[in-house]
Structures are given as C-alpha cells and as structure tokens.
C-alpha cells in the first residue's frame, strides 16, 4: 500500500487459519510453513528464509522473511491476535485495528512505529526474564554483543535494568532502519544459537525453547537506545501506538503467573 508516496506492508504472522484484517496494509504470512500444508497465506519458506527455525524463533521467521523479500519503503510486523490500534474499540477489537487512513498522515515524518511501553513496575527486564525463563540466555547474549558490537554494551546494561520496554516484536519501520536492525539482530541470534542454542533446544520444552523471540524483544530496545544515542534516529521520528488483542486476555491468570515467577521462582509454562 502506498502512503504519501511511500509503500507500506505490514506482515501478520500466523501459524494457523484465522480472521485477518481486510485493510490493504496487511499481508497474511504463514510462519513456520516449511514442511506444512498451505493455509492460504503467503508462506515464509519462499525466497530467502529461515522458516525451519520457527519452532525456536517464532514470529522472527516472519520478520526475517519480510526483511529479505519485501521491497516496500516501510515494513511492519504484527501478530494474528495482536495489532497496533490508534483508536481501540472496546466492543469490537477488529474495528480498532490500525488502518491505512490513520497511518498515512504520519508517513514519512515518522520512521519507526513501536507498541506502547510495557511496564513491569516490580521487575527489571533482566529480573523478569530470569524469573520466567533462563538468565544464562541473556548473559550469553551480552557476551556476544560485547564481542561483536561493544559500542552497544552501555545500551544493553541500561536496557536490562529498565522496568519497561517495547515488547512483542511488533514494529513498523522505514526499510533502511529495518535493514540496520535485522542485520544486527540476526547476527547476534544466529551466533547465540551456535553457542548455546542447539543444546538448549534439545533439552527445553516447546514453550521455553522459543527463547530467541524473547531475547529479541529485549534487545530491540538495546538497538533502539543506541540508534537514539548516536543520532541515527531522533525521538520525534518514533511514535508509540497502543496495541490490542483480538481475544480476551486472562489477566488473573497472567498476573498470578507473574507473581509466582517473581516470588517463588515458578517459570512460565505457556502463553496467556
């Protein structure tokens, strides 16, 4: 879709048939498509891809596919149950999904759209990860950043000690920014997989095995902090947009799991 002379494509990552937005901004993408029957969406095992890694990288196989195979001026990623929403509609979440007419006036002045900050209040990003997953995965990530991108270490240390972050691997980015971010991100994650991933993939359950996608949620904030620090991106070129879920969230279950992880060390066992 073209917005103010700029083409925009937002990937909707999905692994099963599901209701999709009818706005031309969106491209339904079957993630983890390799070896599976088509569900009628664009497949992420075509062109340059890492579809086979979907059991571990989750929606990041969709991000990788969009980075390598889409030529739009802006490329975005959302999830089949979670979307950006400038005007949430409490009665009908589908009516509140970000629309072309809402995005158009913001382009090209805004170069990066991010979901509203997720705040943890009683946890830092590091402590929350350590309580719900395995801290060694973050520690190894820090080592890789220190070796490959040492200029990012101060941003890493600031970020993991924050009590908020831009999470969910959701974004809409100018392609040059996406190129920069994905080159950095996947270089780190592929190295992480070489060092510790394959052993952990064999020993962790399905839910915990998808840790690359959780690492990326955190280090997206590292990359963004560094881009702002060096002036490659300015605050006025970034816009936070609220996000919505098309399904009801069990906040009682989610909150209980959060507190159990914090206070009795019970790691998450599934999504909410």
C-alpha positions as CSV (number, residue, x, y, z in Angstrom):
1,X,0.0,0.0,0.0
2,X,1.3,3.5,-0.8
3,X,1.2,6.2,1.9
4,X,2.2,9.8,0.9
5,X,4.4,8.3,-1.8
6,X,5.8,5.6,0.4
7,X,4.9,1.9,0.1
8,X,3.9,0.2,3.3
9,X,3.4,-3.5,4.0
10,X,2.6,-4.9,7.5
11,X,3.1,-8.6,7.9
12,X,0.5,-10.5,10.0
13,X,2.4,-13.5,11.4
14,X,0.1,-16.6,11.7
15,X,0.7,-20.3,12.0
16,X,-3.0,-21.3,11.5
17,X,-6.1,-20.0,9.7
18,X,-7.5,-17.1,11.5
19,X,-9.6,-14.0,10.8
20,X,-7.4,-11.3,9.1
21,X,-7.8,-7.6,8.6
22,X,-9.3,-6.6,5.3
23,X,-7.2,-3.4,5.0
24,X,-4.7,-3.5,2.1
25,X,-1.9,-2.5,4.6
26,X,-1.7,-6.1,5.8
27,X,-0.1,-9.2,4.3
28,X,-1.1,-12.5,6.0
29,X,2.1,-14.7,6.3
30,X,2.2,-18.3,7.3
31,X,5.1,-18.6,9.6
32,X,6.9,-22.0,10.1
33,X,5.5,-23.0,6.7
34,X,8.3,-25.3,5.8
35,X,7.0,-28.9,5.6
36,X,3.4,-27.9,6.3
37,X,0.4,-27.6,4.1
38,X,-0.6,-24.2,2.9
39,X,-3.3,-22.3,4.9
40,X,-3.9,-19.9,2.1
41,X,-1.5,-17.1,3.1
42,X,1.9,-16.1,1.8
43,X,4.4,-18.7,3.0
44,X,7.6,-17.9,4.9
45,X,9.5,-20.7,3.3
46,X,9.7,-19.0,-0.1
47,X,12.6,-16.8,-1.2
48,X,15.4,-16.1,1.3
49,X,14.1,-17.6,4.6
50,X,14.6,-19.2,7.9
51,X,11.2,-20.9,8.1
52,X,12.6,-24.1,9.5
53,X,13.7,-22.2,12.7
54,X,10.2,-21.2,13.5
55,X,9.8,-23.6,16.5
56,X,12.6,-21.7,18.2
57,X,12.4,-18.2,16.6
58,X,8.6,-18.0,16.4
59,X,7.4,-14.8,14.7
60,X,11.0,-13.8,13.9
61,X,10.9,-16.1,10.9
62,X,8.2,-13.7,9.6
63,X,10.4,-10.7,10.3
64,X,13.3,-12.3,8.5
65,X,11.2,-13.1,5.5
66,X,9.8,-9.6,5.3
67,X,13.3,-8.1,5.6
68,X,14.7,-10.3,2.9
69,X,11.8,-10.5,0.5
70,X,9.7,-7.3,0.7
71,X,10.8,-4.1,-1.2
72,X,8.4,-1.7,0.5
73,X,9.6,1.6,1.9
74,X,8.2,0.6,5.2
75,X,7.8,-3.0,6.6
76,X,5.9,-3.9,9.7
77,X,5.2,-7.0,11.8
78,X,2.2,-7.8,14.0
79,X,0.6,-11.0,15.2
80,X,-2.6,-12.6,14.2
81,X,-4.0,-11.9,17.7
82,X,-2.2,-8.6,18.5
83,X,-2.3,-5.4,16.5
84,X,-1.5,-1.7,16.6
85,X,-4.5,0.4,17.4
86,X,-4.7,4.2,17.4
87,X,-8.4,4.2,18.3
88,X,-9.1,1.0,20.2
89,X,-12.7,-0.2,20.1
90,X,-13.7,-1.9,23.3
91,X,-16.8,-3.5,21.9
92,X,-15.2,-4.8,18.7
93,X,-11.4,-5.0,18.7
94,X,-11.3,-5.7,15.0
95,X,-12.8,-2.3,14.3
96,X,-9.9,-0.7,16.2
97,X,-7.1,-2.3,14.2
98,X,-4.7,0.4,12.7
99,X,-6.0,1.4,9.3
100,X,-4.4,2.9,6.2
101,X,-6.2,6.2,6.7
102,X,-4.7,6.5,10.2
103,X,-1.2,5.6,9.2
104,X,-1.0,7.7,6.1
105,X,-0.7,11.2,7.7
106,X,2.2,10.0,9.9
107,X,4.4,8.9,7.0
108,X,7.2,9.8,6.2
109,X,7.7,12.1,9.2
110,X,7.7,9.0,11.5
111,X,10.3,6.5,10.6
112,X,9.6,3.9,13.3
113,X,6.4,2.9,15.0
114,X,6.5,0.9,18.2
115,X,3.9,-0.6,20.6
116,X,3.2,1.3,23.7
117,X,5.7,0.6,26.5
118,X,5.0,-2.5,28.6
119,X,5.7,-1.7,32.2
120,X,6.8,-4.3,34.8
121,X,6.9,-2.0,37.9
122,X,8.3,-4.5,40.4
123,X,10.7,-6.1,37.9
124,X,13.5,-5.0,35.6
125,X,13.7,-6.6,32.2
126,X,16.5,-8.7,33.4
127,X,15.0,-9.9,36.6
128,X,11.7,-10.7,34.9
129,X,13.5,-12.7,32.3
130,X,15.5,-14.5,34.9
131,X,12.3,-15.4,36.9
132,X,10.3,-16.5,33.9
133,X,12.9,-18.0,31.6
134,X,16.7,-18.7,31.9
135,X,19.0,-15.8,32.7
136,X,22.0,-17.6,31.1
137,X,20.5,-16.9,27.7
138,X,20.6,-13.2,28.3
139,X,24.1,-13.4,29.8
140,X,25.4,-15.2,26.7
141,X,23.7,-12.6,24.5
142,X,25.5,-9.9,26.4
143,X,28.9,-11.6,25.8
144,X,28.1,-11.8,22.0
145,X,27.2,-8.1,21.9
146,X,30.4,-7.3,23.9
147,X,32.5,-9.2,21.3
148,X,30.7,-8.1,18.1
149,X,29.2,-4.7,19.0
150,X,31.0,-3.4,22.0
151,X,29.6,0.1,21.5
152,X,26.2,-1.3,22.3
153,X,27.2,-2.6,25.8
154,X,26.2,0.5,27.7
155,X,22.8,0.5,26.0
156,X,22.4,-3.2,26.8
157,X,23.2,-2.6,30.5
158,X,20.8,0.4,30.7
159,X,18.1,-1.6,29.0
160,X,18.1,-4.7,31.1
161,X,17.9,-2.6,34.2
162,X,14.8,-0.7,32.9
163,X,11.3,-1.6,34.2
164,X,9.8,-1.1,30.8
165,X,10.3,-2.0,27.2
166,X,8.9,-2.0,23.7
167,X,7.9,-5.7,23.5
168,X,6.1,-8.3,21.4
169,X,8.4,-8.0,18.4
170,X,5.9,-5.5,16.9
171,X,7.1,-2.6,14.7
172,X,6.6,-0.7,11.5
173,X,9.9,0.6,10.3
174,X,11.4,2.5,7.4
175,X,13.2,-0.1,5.3
176,X,16.7,1.4,6.0
177,X,16.1,1.1,9.7
178,X,14.7,-2.4,9.3
179,X,17.9,-3.4,7.4
180,X,20.1,-2.0,10.1
181,X,18.1,-3.7,12.9
182,X,17.7,-7.1,11.3
183,X,21.4,-7.3,10.2
184,X,22.3,-6.6,13.8
185,X,19.7,-8.8,15.4
186,X,20.1,-11.9,13.4
187,X,23.8,-11.8,13.5
188,X,23.5,-11.9,17.3
189,X,20.8,-14.6,17.4
190,X,22.5,-16.9,14.9
191,X,25.7,-16.7,17.0
192,X,23.7,-17.4,20.1
193,X,22.2,-20.5,18.5
194,X,25.7,-21.7,17.6
195,X,27.0,-21.2,21.1
196,X,24.2,-22.5,23.3
197,X,21.0,-22.8,21.3
198,X,21.2,-26.3,19.8
199,X,21.9,-27.9,23.2
200,X,19.1,-26.0,24.8
201,X,16.7,-26.6,22.0
202,X,17.1,-30.3,22.7
203,X,16.6,-30.0,26.5
204,X,13.9,-27.3,26.9
205,X,10.2,-27.8,26.4
206,X,8.4,-26.3,23.4
207,X,7.4,-23.1,25.2
208,X,10.8,-22.4,26.8
209,X,12.6,-23.4,23.5
210,X,11.3,-20.3,21.8
211,X,13.7,-18.1,23.7
212,X,15.2,-16.4,20.7
213,X,12.0,-14.4,20.2
214,X,12.0,-13.4,23.8
215,X,15.7,-12.3,23.7
216,X,14.8,-10.2,20.6
217,X,12.0,-8.4,22.5
218,X,14.6,-7.2,25.0
219,X,17.5,-6.4,22.7
220,X,15.2,-4.5,20.2
221,X,15.3,-1.8,23.0
222,X,19.1,-2.0,23.1
223,X,19.3,-1.4,19.3
224,X,16.9,1.5,19.6
225,X,18.7,3.1,22.5
226,X,21.9,3.0,20.6
227,X,20.3,4.4,17.4
228,X,19.0,7.4,19.5
229,X,22.3,7.8,21.3
230,X,24.3,8.2,18.1
231,X,21.7,10.4,16.4
232,X,20.8,7.9,13.7
233,X,17.2,8.3,14.8
234,X,15.6,11.1,16.7
235,X,12.7,10.8,19.3
236,X,10.4,12.9,17.0
237,X,10.8,10.2,14.3
238,X,9.4,7.5,16.6
239,X,5.8,7.0,17.5
240,X,4.3,4.8,20.2
241,X,1.0,3.2,19.3
242,X,-1.3,1.3,21.7
243,X,-1.7,-2.4,21.0
244,X,-4.8,-4.5,21.3
245,X,-5.6,-8.2,21.4
246,X,-8.4,-9.7,19.4
247,X,-9.0,-12.2,22.1
248,X,-9.7,-11.7,25.8
249,X,-6.6,-11.8,28.0
250,X,-7.0,-13.8,31.2
251,X,-5.4,-11.0,33.4
252,X,-6.0,-13.0,36.6
253,X,-4.0,-16.0,35.2
254,X,-1.4,-13.7,33.8
255,X,-1.0,-11.7,36.9
256,X,-0.8,-14.8,39.1
257,X,1.9,-16.3,36.9
258,X,3.8,-13.1,37.0
259,X,3.8,-13.0,40.8
260,X,4.6,-16.7,41.2
261,X,7.6,-16.2,38.9
262,X,8.8,-13.2,40.9
263,X,8.3,-14.6,44.4
264,X,8.6,-18.4,44.2
265,X,10.6,-18.9,41.1
266,X,7.9,-20.7,39.1
267,X,8.9,-20.2,35.4
268,X,6.3,-19.6,32.8
269,X,5.0,-22.8,31.2
270,X,2.9,-21.3,28.4
271,X,1.4,-18.2,26.8
272,X,-1.5,-16.3,28.2
